[in-house]
Amino acid sequence: MEKPIRVLVGKPGLDGHDRGAKVIARALRDAGMEVIYTGLRQTAEQIVHAAIQEDVDCVAVSILSGAHNTLLPKINELLIKEGGEDILFVAGGVIPEADIPFLKEHGVKAIFTPGTPTTVSIRFIEEHVKR
């Protein structure tokens, strides 16, 4: 039997709203994935440290604060620095369409904006996690 996909769900920065992160965490669990939720107000370093320590297949961050162009590239940079270049990195939240190309250039493999069905996020993770 194949082991379940392990996903770390993180909330970087000073954003205090985690309803979306909890919704996606629950949807991922319901899809058979193991989910580690780090909670609110995590630094990029805390998220990457937890991802490496927990040996996750995917880091999924939820961000609403507007700091995505700073925090998401930093998370990707730290993942690479810590040997996690094989970890799938995705994000969701209020991210303007104009910022998406920049984030993809800086290692975010997919961005799920408000209204994206959870099934789309789940399918993307299932299809792109390296086994």
C-alpha positions, -999 to 999 in steps of 0.1 A, spaced: 0 0 0 13 34 -10 18 59 19 -4 89 19 8 123 6 20 145 34 11 182 32 22 210 54 -4 238 55 11 271 66 0 307 73 30 329 67 33 365 79 10 386 101 -23 374 85 -47 366 113 -74 348 92 -71 310 89 -105 299 77 -93 291 42 -63 272 55 -86 251 77 -110 244 49 -82 232 26 -66 212 54 -99 194 60 -104 188 23 -69 174 19 -75 151 49 -108 140 35 -89 131 2 -67 108 22 -36 130 27 -18 135 60 -19 172 69 3 191 93 -11 226 100 14 250 115 -11 276 126 -11 314 123 17 339 120 45 316 110 78 329 96 92 315 64 119 298 85 94 281 107 74 268 78 104 254 60 119 239 92 86 221 99 84 209 63 119 194 64 114 180 99 80 164 90 94 151 57 64 164 37 57 160 0 40 194 -4 40 228 13 7 246 8 6 282 22 -25 304 25 -18 341 24 -42 370 26 -19 398 39 -5 411 7 30 401 16 30 372 -10 57 387 -32 81 388 -3 72 358 17 66 331 -10 99 336 -28 116 335 6 99 302 15 110 287 -19 146 300 -14 147 284 21 133 251 8 160 249 -18 187 259 8 175 232 32 174 204 6 137 205 0 139 213 -37 118 182 -44 89 194 -22 59 207 -42 52 243 -32 17 257 -38 -2 287 -25 -37 300 -21 -54 332 -10 -60 367 -22 -32 371 -47 -37 394 -77 -36 379 -111 -8 403 -120 15 388 -93 10 352 -103 37 351 -130 63 366 -106 55 340 -80 57 311 -104 91 324 -116 101 322 -79 91 285 -73 54 285 -65 41 257 -88 4 266 -85 -17 294 -70 -53 289 -61 -73 321 -58 -106 326 -40 -134 305 -55 -111 276 -66 -128 243 -59 -109 223 -33 -110 194 -58 -88 214 -82 -62 219 -55 -64 183 -44 -60 170 -80 -31 193 -86 -12 181 -56 -20 144 -64 -7 148 -99 25 168 -91 39 153 -59 71 135 -67 70 99 -54 
